[in-house]
Amino acid sequence: MRILAVGVATLDIINTVDGYPAEDQEVRASAQRVARGGNATNTLVVLSQLGHDCEWGGVLGDDPDSEYVLTDLQSHRIGTEFCETSPGGKTPTSYIVLSTASGSRTIVHFRDLPEYSADAFAFIDLAHFDWIHFEGRNIGDLTRMLHRVNACSTPCSLEVEKRRDGIEELFELPDLLLFSRDYALQSGYREPEAFLRAMRELASPGVRLFCAWGDEGAAALDSEGAFLRVPASAPSGVRDTLGAGDVFNAAVIDGQLRGLEIGQILSMACELAGRKCARSGLNGLV
């Protein structure tokens, strides 16, 4: 299947520490690595490994770091012909602290690039794609993009990671909604069933809703409104949770494209996300 994802790519500078430092404390990193990150591109890397033909639509900086991002995407056979370069722009950078004590990751993100625009998206021939995935950001332009996708009858998904003004107005447009636990908690919900049932009221009839719930597994509502929940797939040891949510989303999209039952999709997505937590990075995950 051919998949387009619209969202962000970043340069990640990742420091591993024994335990997360207190404020105004200095600690020594036991390891450091640089990687290409970003939700949409992480999801594409996994989908490529699962056998799909992937393209990315996003904005690149006009600096040497953008070459690193492009080289990495090309190494995973992800096309970039629909990307735009912002003159004088700096590649978004995430400064990440990984704690070996807990497996948690804390991120300081810097970004000054413009968002990918609906005008740029308008030049893409959507008939070439079997699925389109969007990060839930840049709400005004994203609204126009989703309406265009619906007019072309191309199935699509929306990742809802953070609360943003107006994002709930988009929930009736995608064919698949992918929520984060952070979004659920920010919305005032402490468990997934009540959250997903509330979101069902905002979505189109028959749409599947998924929510990853970290080390407590994941949950979903099927097209008839039945609630399902599966436990997390516990790795032998948590090494790196960075990108686990993006891996979960990729597995859900893959399962949807393959026509799997929702319980199968949930189990597969949790297993793949758990496998990722036991290793650093996304290379060779599948």
Backbone as CSV, one residue per row, in Angstrom:
resi,resn,N_x,N_y,N_z,CA_x,CA_y,CA_z,C_x,C_y,C_z
1,MET,0.839,-1.195,0.000,0.000,0.000,0.000,0.881,1.255,0.000
2,ARG,0.380,2.316,-0.627,1.130,3.569,-0.655,0.529,4.539,0.361
3,ILE,1.374,5.052,1.244,0.926,5.873,2.367,1.652,7.214,2.346
4,LEU,0.898,8.293,2.566,1.453,9.635,2.752,1.202,10.057,4.188
5,ALA,2.217,10.602,4.846,2.045,11.176,6.176,2.451,12.639,6.147
6,VAL,1.648,13.477,6.777,1.901,14.916,6.849,2.171,15.277,8.306
7,GLY,3.325,15.871,8.541,3.680,16.234,9.910,5.111,16.722,9.989
8,VAL,5.750,16.441,11.105,7.030,17.047,11.436,8.149,16.028,11.414
9,ALA,9.337,16.488,10.988,10.586,15.742,11.173,11.516,16.612,12.004
10,THR,12.268,15.979,12.881,13.160,16.722,13.763,14.543,16.090,13.786
11,LEU,15.488,16.840,14.309,16.780,16.291,14.696,16.709,16.059,16.198
12,ASP,16.937,14.824,16.626,16.894,14.477,18.040,18.310,14.322,18.582
13,ILE,18.615,15.027,19.662,19.877,14.863,20.381,19.531,14.203,21.708
14,ILE,19.937,12.949,21.864,19.450,12.097,22.946,20.576,11.795,23.925
15,ASN,20.394,12.205,25.162,21.349,11.929,26.232,20.762,10.901,27.189
16,THR,21.518,9.856,27.459,21.098,8.830,28.414,21.752,9.097,29.762
17,VAL,20.927,9.111,30.808,21.429,9.359,32.160,20.933,8.244,33.078
18,ASP,21.618,8.052,34.203,21.210,7.013,35.159,19.865,7.343,35.789
19,GLY,19.620,8.607,36.059,18.350,9.048,36.612,18.136,10.500,36.256
20,TYR,16.884,10.906,36.103,16.601,12.267,35.679,17.052,13.247,36.755
21,PRO,17.773,14.306,36.395,18.305,15.228,37.403,17.230,16.129,38.003
22,ALA,17.474,16.555,39.230,16.631,17.576,39.846,16.970,18.929,39.235
23,GLU,16.094,19.906,39.418,16.352,21.244,38.896,17.650,21.805,39.474
24,ASP,18.436,22.432,38.609,19.708,23.050,38.981,20.761,22.023,39.392
25,GLN,20.575,20.775,38.940,21.553,19.726,39.225,22.277,19.354,37.943
26,GLU,23.547,19.014,38.049,24.327,18.563,36.894,24.550,17.059,37.003
27,VAL,24.309,16.350,35.897,24.586,14.914,35.855,25.389,14.610,34.591
28,ARG,26.088,13.507,34.631,26.881,13.093,33.476,26.072,12.102,32.637
29,ALA,26.050,12.328,31.318,25.387,11.392,30.415,26.266,10.163,30.204
30,SER,25.640,9.000,30.257,26.381,7.761,30.011,26.492,7.459,28.525
31,ALA,25.633,8.088,27.723,25.682,7.880,26.267,24.973,9.041,25.589
32,GLN,25.333,9.280,24.339,24.662,10.285,23.529,24.563,9.785,22.102
33,ARG,23.418,10.044,21.486,23.266,9.722,20.073,22.405,10.788,19.405
34,VAL,22.559,10.881,18.116,21.775,11.805,17.301,20.908,10.982,16.364
35,ALA,19.664,11.361,16.219,18.746,10.605,15.368,17.759,11.548,14.711
36,ARG,17.144,11.069,13.642,16.026,11.787,13.046,14.766,11.393,13.810
37,GLY,13.953,12.380,14.197,12.728,12.113,14.932,11.539,12.802,14.302
38,GLY,10.466,12.926,15.080,9.218,13.510,14.581,8.152,12.450,14.444
39,ASN,6.950,12.732,14.931,5.899,11.719,14.980,5.573,11.114,13.616
40,ALA,5.310,11.978,12.635,4.883,11.482,11.325,5.969,10.646,10.670
41,THR,7.207,11.126,10.723,8.280,10.395,10.056,8.635,9.115,10.817
42,ASN,8.536,9.117,12.147,8.726,7.872,12.889,7.705,6.825,12.471
43,THR,6.454,7.254,12.366,5.404,6.323,11.948,5.673,5.775,10.554
44,LEU,6.158,6.627,9.646,6.480,6.169,8.290,7.627,5.169,8.279
45,VAL,8.631,5.372,9.135,9.759,4.444,9.194,9.265,3.035,9.537
46,VAL,8.340,2.947,10.479,7.805,1.639,10.862,6.919,1.076,9.750
47,LEU,6.090,1.917,9.153,5.229,1.446,8.057,6.060,0.959,6.873
48,SER,7.189,1.613,6.615,8.079,1.147,5.559,8.619,-0.237,5.886
49,GLN,9.000,-0.440,7.140,9.482,-1.757,7.552,8.392,-2.828,7.441
50,LEU,7.142,-2.398,7.572,6.019,-3.330,7.451,5.630,-3.574,5.995
51,GLY,6.377,-2.990,5.066,6.203,-3.305,3.656,5.439,-2.294,2.832
52,HIS,5.151,-1.129,3.399,4.388,-0.124,2.663,5.314,0.850,1.934
53,ASP,4.792,1.456,0.886,5.498,2.467,0.089,5.132,3.831,0.658
54,CYS,6.080,4.530,1.255,5.774,5.703,2.079,6.335,7.002,1.511
55,GLU,5.578,8.082,1.713,5.980,9.433,1.339,5.719,10.358,2.518
56,TRP,6.572,11.379,2.661,6.393,12.359,3.730,6.127,13.738,3.148
57,GLY,5.136,14.439,3.707,4.879,15.838,3.392,5.158,16.678,4.624
58,GLY,6.124,17.578,4.537,6.496,18.402,5.679,7.422,19.516,5.258
59,VAL,7.910,20.260,6.240,8.786,21.399,5.983,10.178,21.090,6.534
60,LEU,11.186,21.357,5.712,12.577,21.172,6.094,13.241,22.514,6.355
61,GLY,14.240,22.510,7.218,15.057,23.697,7.400,16.026,23.874,6.252
62,ASP,16.620,25.029,6.201,17.624,25.334,5.181,18.989,25.359,5.864
63,ASP,19.410,24.198,6.355,20.638,24.104,7.134,21.208,22.697,7.002
64,PRO,22.434,22.458,7.459,23.039,21.130,7.319,22.252,20.016,7.999
65,ASP,21.543,20.333,9.082,20.778,19.290,9.777,19.683,18.705,8.903
66,SER,19.166,19.490,7.958,18.124,18.956,7.076,18.670,17.844,6.194
67,GLU,19.944,17.915,5.850,20.552,16.844,5.056,20.585,15.547,5.847
68,TYR,20.822,15.658,7.149,20.801,14.466,8.004,19.407,13.834,7.985
69,VAL,18.381,14.679,8.111,17.006,14.181,8.097,16.689,13.499,6.766
70,LEU,17.033,14.156,5.653,16.743,13.588,4.337,17.474,12.278,4.112
71,THR,18.735,12.221,4.505,19.520,10.997,4.328,18.906,9.846,5.103
72,ASP,18.472,10.131,6.328,17.862,9.079,7.135,16.559,8.591,6.506
73,LEU,15.712,9.521,6.055,14.452,9.113,5.431,14.699,8.288,4.176
74,GLN,15.675,8.711,3.379,15.988,7.965,2.163,16.506,6.570,2.478
75,SER,17.225,6.434,3.604,17.735,5.112,3.994,16.602,4.162,4.351
76,HIS,15.442,4.726,4.699,14.269,3.909,5.006,13.278,3.881,3.837
77,ARG,13.725,4.316,2.675,12.922,4.266,1.447,11.645,5.108,1.580
78,ILE,11.767,6.268,2.220,10.642,7.188,2.369,10.835,8.362,1.416
79,GLY,9.889,8.565,0.523,9.985,9.625,-0.459,9.768,10.998,0.155
80,THR,10.417,12.001,-0.427,10.342,13.363,0.114,10.016,14.402,-0.961
81,GLU,9.441,13.975,-2.069,9.206,14.923,-3.158,8.149,15.971,-2.796
82,PHE,7.329,15.713,-1.798,6.283,16.664,-1.424,6.702,17.577,-0.276
83,CYS,7.981,17.556,0.084,8.475,18.418,1.154,8.767,19.818,0.632
84,GLU,8.761,20.778,1.543,9.135,22.150,1.236,10.313,22.552,2.112
85,THR,11.165,23.432,1.596,12.289,23.966,2.359,12.013,25.422,2.698
86,SER,12.185,25.759,3.965,11.969,27.133,4.422,13.279,27.904,4.340
87,PRO,13.389,28.913,3.459,14.650,29.655,3.313,15.110,30.247,4.647
88,GLY,16.335,29.937,5.010,16.899,30.445,6.253,16.400,29.752,7.502
89,GLY,15.527,28.754,7.357,14.944,28.081,8.511,15.880,27.057,9.122
90,LYS,15.733,26.829,10.415,16.521,25.835,11.132,15.688,24.577,11.353
91,THR,16.319,23.433,11.145,15.643,22.168,11.381,15.173,22.084,12.835
92,PRO,13.910,21.723,13.082,13.446,21.568,14.464,14.324,20.582,15.221
93,THR,14.624,20.898,16.465,15.542,20.080,17.259,14.902,19.732,18.591
94,SER,14.976,18.449,18.949,14.497,17.981,20.244,15.691,17.546,21.080
95,TYR,15.801,18.109,22.268,16.855,17.749,23.223,16.216,16.810,24.241
96,ILE,16.650,15.557,24.229,15.939,14.491,24.937,16.831,13.875,26.012
97,VAL,16.248,13.709,27.192,16.938,13.037,28.293,16.232,11.711,28.548
98,LEU,16.971,10.603,28.369,16.453,9.261,28.640,16.975,8.797,29.992
99,SER,16.077,8.398,30.866,16.460,7.899,32.181,16.498,6.378,32.167
100,THR,17.666,5.791,32.470,17.747,4.331,32.539,17.024,3.798,33.770
101,ALA,16.844,4.623,34.792,16.160,4.182,35.999,14.686,3.897,35.739
102,SER,14.059,4.717,34.903,12.618,4.574,34.672,12.250,4.264,33.229
103,GLY,13.176,4.488,32.297,12.853,4.346,30.878,12.105,5.538,30.321
104,SER,11.882,6.575,31.137,11.131,7.749,30.682,11.989,8.630,29.794
105,ARG,11.331,9.474,29.012,12.043,10.446,28.193,11.438,11.820,28.417
106,THR,12.304,12.802,28.626,11.900,14.187,28.832,12.457,15.011,27.679
107,ILE,11.617,15.851,27.075,11.971,16.504,25.813,11.862,18.018,25.940
108,VAL,12.887,18.718,25.465,12.832,20.154,25.237,12.917,20.345,23.721
109,HIS,11.888,20.928,23.149,11.792,21.008,21.689,11.922,22.456,21.226
110,PHE,12.743,22.662,20.184,12.876,23.991,19.575,12.406,23.925,18.132
111,ARG,11.539,24.862,17.758,11.028,24.902,16.383,10.701,26.329,16.006
112,ASP,11.193,26.752,14.836,10.798,28.064,14.320,10.432,28.001,12.841
113,LEU,10.181,26.791,12.331,9.761,26.643,10.938,8.263,26.868,10.794
114,PRO,7.824,27.309,9.635,6.378,27.347,9.378,5.832,25.926,9.272
115,GLU,4.552,25.774,9.473,3.898,24.482,9.329,3.665,24.179,7.840
116,TYR,3.500,22.902,7.540,3.148,22.490,6.183,1.767,23.045,5.854
117,SER,1.637,23.629,4.681,0.423,24.382,4.357,-0.553,23.581,3.503
118,ALA,-1.809,23.982,3.571,-2.823,23.393,2.699,-2.541,23.711,1.239
119,ASP,-1.911,24.848,0.969,-1.559,25.196,-0.413,-0.540,24.209,-0.975
120,ALA,0.450,23.828,-0.159,1.419,22.820,-0.605,0.735,21.476,-0.809
121,PHE,-0.154,21.122,0.115,-0.869,19.847,0.043,-1.740,19.768,-1.211
122,ALA,-2.221,20.919,-1.686,-3.119,20.951,-2.843,-2.451,20.457,-4.118
123,PHE,-1.115,20.471,-4.162,-0.401,20.024,-5.366,-0.183,18.506,-5.390
124,ILE,-0.541,17.805,-4.326,-0.335,16.356,-4.270,-1.519,15.648,-4.909
125,ASP,-1.230,14.721,-5.808,-2.283,13.913,-6.424,-2.649,12.787,-5.457
126,LEU,-3.750,12.949,-4.761,-4.131,11.994,-3.719,-4.568,10.653,-4.279
127,ALA,-4.876,10.598,-5.565,-5.302,9.331,-6.170,-4.197,8.283,-6.133
128,HIS,-2.952,8.711,-5.930,-1.828,7.776,-5.894,-1.684,7.083,-4.544
129,PHE,-2.494,7.475,-3.554,-2.294,6.960,-2.201,-3.478,6.124,-1.734
130,ASP,-3.145,5.088,-0.953,-4.163,4.226,-0.350,-4.552,4.704,1.051
131,TRP,-3.682,5.504,1.674,-3.951,5.988,3.026,-3.150,7.269,3.251
132,ILE,-3.753,8.205,4.009,-3.062,9.446,4.364,-3.174,9.636,5.871
133,HIS,-2.048,9.924,6.489,-1.986,10.088,7.944,-1.556,11.513,8.273
134,PHE,-2.232,12.117,9.260,-1.946,13.495,9.649,-1.611,13.578,11.133
135,GLU,-0.615,14.422,11.450,-0.436,14.854,12.835,-1.462,15.948,13.122
136,GLY,-2.003,15.932,14.331,-3.012,16.923,14.708,-2.390,18.242,15.113
137,ARG,-1.999,19.051,14.142,-1.374,20.347,14.380,-1.765,21.284,13.231
138,ASN,-1.469,22.577,13.353,-1.764,23.528,12.280,-3.234,23.410,11.866
139,ILE,-4.133,23.637,12.833,-5.529,23.235,12.698,-6.232,23.882,11.510
140,GLY,-5.985,25.169,11.256,-6.667,25.833,10.151,-6.378,25.182,8.812
141,ASP,-5.097,25.000,8.500,-4.729,24.360,7.233,-5.102,22.884,7.219
142,LEU,-4.984,22.224,8.387,-5.328,20.804,8.451,-6.804,20.584,8.146
143,THR,-7.645,21.500,8.547,-9.069,21.404,8.221,-9.270,21.360,6.716
144,ARG,-8.585,22.237,6.007,-8.689,22.257,4.538,-8.149,20.962,3.936
145,MET,-7.049,20.459,4.466,-6.472,19.213,3.949,-7.439,18.044,4.131
146,LEU,-8.018,17.930,5.320,-8.929,16.818,5.592,-10.174,16.890,4.721
147,HIS,-10.684,18.077,4.487,-11.847,18.204,3.607,-11.488,17.775,2.184
148,ARG,-10.288,18.120,1.738,-9.875,17.701,0.393,-9.741,16.182,0.316
149,VAL,-9.175,15.570,1.353,-9.044,14.118,1.378,-10.422,13.459,1.339
150,ASN,-11.358,13.987,2.111,-12.708,13.420,2.118,-13.379,13.541,0.752
151,ALA,-13.129,14.655,0.079,-13.720,14.852,-1.249,-13.181,13.840,-2.245
152,CYS,-11.940,13.383,-2.020,-11.326,12.389,-2.904,-11.610,10.958,-2.469
153,SER,-12.287,10.804,-1.319,-12.625,9.478,-0.774,-11.405,8.632,-0.458
154,THR,-10.293,9.280,-0.133,-9.099,8.563,0.289,-9.156,8.373,1.802
155,PRO,-9.032,7.148,2.310,-9.087,6.955,3.764,-7.925,7.630,4.460
156,CYS,-8.175,8.099,5.690,-7.128,8.834,6.393,-7.252,8.645,7.900
157,SER,-6.155,8.962,8.588,-6.105,8.888,10.044,-5.591,10.209,10.590
158,LEU,-5.954,10.474,11.854,-5.510,11.677,12.547,-4.937,11.281,13.899
159,GLU,-3.690,11.686,14.143,-3.075,11.502,15.448,-3.393,12.712,16.315
160,VAL,-3.936,12.468,17.495,-4.275,13.537,18.431,-3.394,13.338,19.665
161,GLU,-2.271,14.045,19.699,-1.304,13.869,20.777,-1.467,14.924,21.864
162,LYS,-1.805,16.157,21.465,-1.866,17.271,22.411,-3.147,18.062,22.198
163,ARG,-3.563,18.752,23.246,-4.710,19.654,23.118,-4.276,20.894,22.341
164,ARG,-5.030,21.203,21.308,-4.806,22.408,20.512,-6.160,23.039,20.244
165,ASP,-6.190,24.348,20.215,-7.453,25.057,20.005,-8.105,24.613,18.705
166,GLY,-9.328,24.147,18.801,-10.106,23.782,17.619,-9.914,22.372,17.121
167,ILE,-9.042,21.578,17.746,-8.755,20.252,17.177,-9.968,19.334,17.242
168,GLU,-10.822,19.504,18.246,-11.988,18.629,18.369,-12.933,18.775,17.184
169,GLU,-12.898,19.920,16.518,-13.764,20.121,15.363,-13.363,19.252,14.174
170,LEU,-12.170,18.669,14.241,-11.690,17.826,13.144,-12.093,16.362,13.304
171,PHE,-12.593,15.972,14.469,-12.760,14.547,14.766,-13.789,13.858,13.882
172,GLU,-14.682,14.620,13.263,-15.687,14.002,12.403,-15.164,13.754,10.983
173,LEU,-13.914,14.154,10.699,-13.406,14.076,9.330,-12.574,12.832,9.020
174,PRO,-11.746,12.299,9.925,-10.919,11.140,9.565,-11.699,9.823,9.620
175,ASP,-11.082,8.782,9.043,-11.622,7.420,9.102,-11.090,6.656,10.308
176,LEU,-10.064,7.209,10.950,-9.428,6.544,12.090,-8.847,7.626,12.995
177,LEU,-9.135,7.539,14.298,-8.620,8.498,15.266,-7.671,7.788,16.227
178,LEU,-6.488,8.386,16.415,-5.438,7.812,17.248,-5.102,8.809,18.354
179,PHE,-5.510,8.499,19.579,-5.335,9.413,20.701,-4.168,8.974,21.585
180,SER,-3.536,9.946,22.227,-2.513,9.657,23.220,-3.118,9.697,24.617
181,ARG,-2.464,9.026,25.562,-2.894,9.108,26.958,-2.762,10.544,27.462
182,ASP,-1.706,11.245,27.034,-1.530,12.626,27.473,-2.738,13.476,27.100
183,TYR,-3.242,13.303,25.886,-4.411,14.081,25.473,-5.615,13.735,26.341
184,ALA,-5.799,12.445,26.621,-6.921,12.035,27.461,-6.822,12.652,28.855
185,LEU,-5.626,12.609,29.435,-5.435,13.170,30.775,-5.645,14.682,30.768
186,GLN,-5.128,15.354,29.732,-5.316,16.801,29.620,-6.786,17.160,29.453
187,SER,-7.563,16.215,28.924,-8.995,16.444,28.719,-9.812,16.105,29.954
188,GLY,-9.134,15.648,31.031,-9.814,15.398,32.297,-10.232,13.966,32.534
189,TYR,-9.748,13.017,31.732,-10.128,11.614,31.877,-8.982,10.817,32.486
190,ARG,-9.316,9.892,33.387,-8.298,9.098,34.070,-8.323,7.634,33.661
191,GLU,-9.255,7.279,32.806,-9.283,5.911,32.278,-9.832,5.947,30.846
192,PRO,-9.431,4.973,30.020,-9.672,5.108,28.579,-11.103,4.911,28.115
193,GLU,-11.901,4.092,28.811,-13.236,3.835,28.271,-14.100,5.090,28.273
194,ALA,-14.155,5.784,29.405,-14.954,7.009,29.457,-14.446,8.034,28.450
195,PHE,-13.125,8.106,28.306,-12.547,9.048,27.339,-12.983,8.714,25.919
196,LEU,-12.814,7.452,25.519,-13.140,7.087,24.144,-14.632,7.230,23.860
197,ARG,-15.462,6.943,24.847,-16.901,7.102,24.617,-17.265,8.580,24.458
198,ALA,-16.562,9.446,25.155,-16.795,10.885,24.969,-16.341,11.328,23.585
199,MET,-15.214,10.802,23.136,-14.711,11.163,21.809,-15.600,10.604,20.695
200,ARG,-16.247,9.464,20.973,-17.155,8.882,19.985,-18.255,9.874,19.617
201,GLU,-18.682,10.696,20.569,-19.743,11.671,20.302,-19.299,12.747,19.319
202,LEU,-17.984,12.926,19.165,-17.456,13.955,18.274,-17.047,13.402,16.913
203,ALA,-16.973,12.076,16.791,-16.481,11.439,15.567,-17.635,11.047,14.650
204,SER,-17.296,10.728,13.420,-18.302,10.240,12.474,-18.734,8.831,12.851
205,PRO,-19.954,8.439,12.541,-20.420,7.088,12.847,-19.542,6.034,12.163
206,GLY,-19.268,4.963,12.884,-18.528,3.848,12.306,-17.022,3.978,12.323
207,VAL,-16.505,5.101,12.823,-15.059,5.297,12.869,-14.471,4.551,14.062
208,ARG,-13.325,3.914,13.868,-12.618,3.277,14.973,-11.777,4.303,15.723
209,LEU,-11.767,4.175,17.045,-10.989,5.070,17.896,-10.017,4.245,18.724
210,PHE,-8.761,4.668,18.755,-7.718,3.973,19.514,-7.060,4.947,20.479
211,CYS,-6.607,4.405,21.612,-5.860,5.217,22.564,-4.799,4.348,23.237
212,ALA,-3.530,4.690,23.006,-2.435,4.016,23.701,-2.389,4.530,25.130
213,TRP,-2.210,3.623,26.093,-2.257,3.998,27.512,-0.958,3.594,28.223
214,GLY,0.167,3.745,27.497,1.476,3.528,28.099,1.658,2.124,28.638
215,ASP,2.200,2.025,29.851,2.480,0.709,30.435,1.221,-0.005,30.909
216,GLU,0.046,0.611,30.691,-1.218,-0.047,31.006,-1.922,-0.549,29.752
217,GLY,-1.188,-0.614,28.634,-1.741,-1.195,27.423,-2.394,-0.180,26.513
218,ALA,-3.496,-0.570,25.920,-4.184,0.292,24.965,-5.651,-0.104,24.913
219,ALA,-6.471,0.800,24.360,-7.906,0.567,24.291,-8.437,1.082,22.965
220,ALA,-9.640,0.619,22.628,-10.254,1.042,21.364,-11.762,0.899,21.457
221,LEU,-12.450,1.644,20.605,-13.870,1.440,20.337,-14.001,1.008,18.891
222,ASP,-14.735,-0.084,18.657,-14.908,-0.531,17.282,-16.010,0.269,16.597
223,SER,-16.296,-0.094,15.360,-17.241,0.682,14.563,-18.661,0.629,15.124
224,GLU,-18.951,-0.378,15.959,-20.266,-0.487,16.583,-20.302,0.122,17.977
225,GLY,-19.161,0.616,18.447,-19.111,1.221,19.765,-18.734,0.282,20.884
226,ALA,-18.314,-0.948,20.550,-17.887,-1.897,21.578,-16.486,-1.528,22.060
227,PHE,-16.275,-1.598,23.370,-14.995,-1.229,23.981,-14.103,-2.457,24.115
228,LEU,-12.834,-2.293,23.742,-11.840,-3.352,23.903,-10.615,-2.771,24.585
229,ARG,-9.962,-3.591,25.400,-8.723,-3.168,26.041,-7.779,-4.351,26.131
230,VAL,-6.497,-4.111,25.864,-5.489,-5.165,25.976,-4.348,-4.650,26.852
231,PRO,-3.669,-5.549,27.564,-2.544,-5.114,28.403,-1.330,-4.777,27.559
232,ALA,-0.407,-4.068,28.155,0.849,-3.769,27.468,1.634,-5.058,27.257
233,SER,2.423,-5.064,26.214,3.351,-6.166,25.966,4.658,-5.801,26.644
234,ALA,4.888,-6.350,27.825,6.029,-5.937,28.641,7.335,-6.449,28.051
235,PRO,8.285,-5.557,27.759,9.598,-5.999,27.278,10.413,-6.594,28.418
236,SER,11.473,-7.303,28.059,12.333,-7.908,29.078,12.978,-6.847,29.957
237,GLY,13.186,-5.658,29.403,13.710,-4.532,30.156,13.453,-3.268,29.377
238,VAL,12.913,-2.238,30.025,12.620,-0.984,29.336,13.925,-0.230,29.125
239,ARG,14.244,-0.018,27.857,15.480,0.673,27.516,15.239,2.071,26.987
240,ASP,14.169,2.236,26.181,13.960,3.517,25.499,12.509,3.582,25.040
241,THR,11.711,4.440,25.674,10.305,4.583,25.284,10.098,5.618,24.185
242,LEU,11.168,6.285,23.766,11.048,7.343,22.767,10.505,6.780,21.449
243,GLY,9.397,7.319,20.994,8.800,6.885,19.732,7.847,5.712,19.848
244,ALA,7.600,5.202,21.065,6.727,4.030,21.205,5.307,4.335,20.721
245,GLY,4.822,5.549,20.981,3.493,5.911,20.502,3.410,5.961,18.989
246,ASP,4.481,6.406,18.352,4.509,6.443,16.884,4.515,5.029,16.312
247,VAL,5.209,4.117,16.992,5.217,2.712,16.584,3.809,2.125,16.716
248,PHE,3.156,2.399,17.843,1.775,1.937,18.052,0.881,2.416,16.910
249,ASN,0.967,3.692,16.560,0.127,4.238,15.493,0.390,3.557,14.158
250,ALA,1.663,3.308,13.859,1.999,2.631,12.602,1.376,1.249,12.541
251,ALA,1.437,0.526,13.660,0.869,-0.821,13.679,-0.646,-0.788,13.506
252,VAL,-1.314,0.217,14.085,-2.756,0.337,13.923,-3.104,0.622,12.467
253,ILE,-2.392,1.543,11.841,-2.651,1.858,10.434,-2.422,0.624,9.561
254,ASP,-1.339,-0.091,9.813,-1.054,-1.313,9.049,-2.183,-2.324,9.218
255,GLY,-2.633,-2.531,10.452,-3.712,-3.482,10.682,-5.011,-3.060,10.024
256,GLN,-5.278,-1.765,10.035,-6.481,-1.249,9.374,-6.416,-1.508,7.867
257,LEU,-5.268,-1.257,7.271,-5.117,-1.479,5.836,-5.224,-2.958,5.475
258,ARG,-4.822,-3.819,6.389,-4.893,-5.262,6.129,-6.237,-5.864,6.491
259,GLY,-7.158,-5.027,6.966,-8.506,-5.497,7.246,-8.627,-6.380,8.468
260,LEU,-7.744,-6.206,9.450,-7.767,-7.045,10.641,-8.895,-6.639,11.582
261,GLU,-9.300,-7.577,12.419,-10.254,-7.265,13.476,-9.587,-6.340,14.493
262,ILE,-10.412,-5.560,15.184,-9.865,-4.530,16.054,-9.062,-5.120,17.219
263,GLY,-9.465,-6.278,17.725,-8.701,-6.917,18.786,-7.326,-7.352,18.310
264,GLN,-7.261,-7.864,17.099,-5.963,-8.237,16.508,-5.072,-7.013,16.364
265,ILE,-5.660,-5.907,15.916,-4.879,-4.680,15.723,-4.324,-4.195,17.052
266,LEU,-5.157,-4.156,18.087,-4.705,-3.711,19.401,-3.545,-4.561,19.917
267,SER,-3.694,-5.870,19.818,-2.651,-6.767,20.323,-1.353,-6.588,19.548
268,MET,-1.462,-6.487,18.229,-0.275,-6.317,17.402,0.409,-4.987,17.704
269,ALA,-0.389,-3.930,17.879,0.185,-2.603,18.136,0.896,-2.569,19.487
270,CYS,0.301,-3.176,20.512,0.950,-3.214,21.827,2.218,-4.060,21.790
271,GLU,2.183,-5.160,21.052,3.377,-6.012,20.964,4.528,-5.276,20.295
272,LEU,4.236,-4.555,19.216,5.289,-3.854,18.493,5.812,-2.676,19.315
273,ALA,4.917,-1.957,20.005,5.348,-0.850,20.862,6.200,-1.361,22.019
274,GLY,5.834,-2.514,22.593,6.638,-3.098,23.652,8.005,-3.518,23.166
275,ARG,8.045,-4.076,21.958,9.332,-4.462,21.374,10.233,-3.254,21.196
276,LYS,9.625,-2.116,20.793,10.415,-0.905,20.624,11.006,-0.426,21.963
277,CYS,10.221,-0.526,23.050,10.682,-0.039,24.355,11.906,-0.799,24.862
278,ALA,12.143,-1.979,24.340,13.279,-2.784,24.780,14.548,-2.481,23.995
279,ARG,14.492,-1.524,23.073,15.647,-1.223,22.236,15.729,0.261,21.971
280,SER,16.864,0.718,21.526,17.060,2.109,21.157,16.769,2.290,19.665
281,GLY,16.014,3.303,19.336,15.773,3.629,17.944,14.755,2.715,17.289
282,LEU,14.549,2.924,15.984,13.556,2.202,15.222,14.128,1.262,14.178
283,ASN,15.417,1.313,13.944,16.017,0.486,12.916,15.878,-0.991,13.256
284,GLY,15.441,-1.770,12.260,15.325,-3.216,12.439,14.240,-3.639,13.395
285,LEU,13.248,-2.790,13.622,12.191,-3.104,14.567,11.322,-4.248,14.076
286,VAL,11.076,-4.279,12.787,10.205,-5.320,12.193,11.066,-6.332,11.460
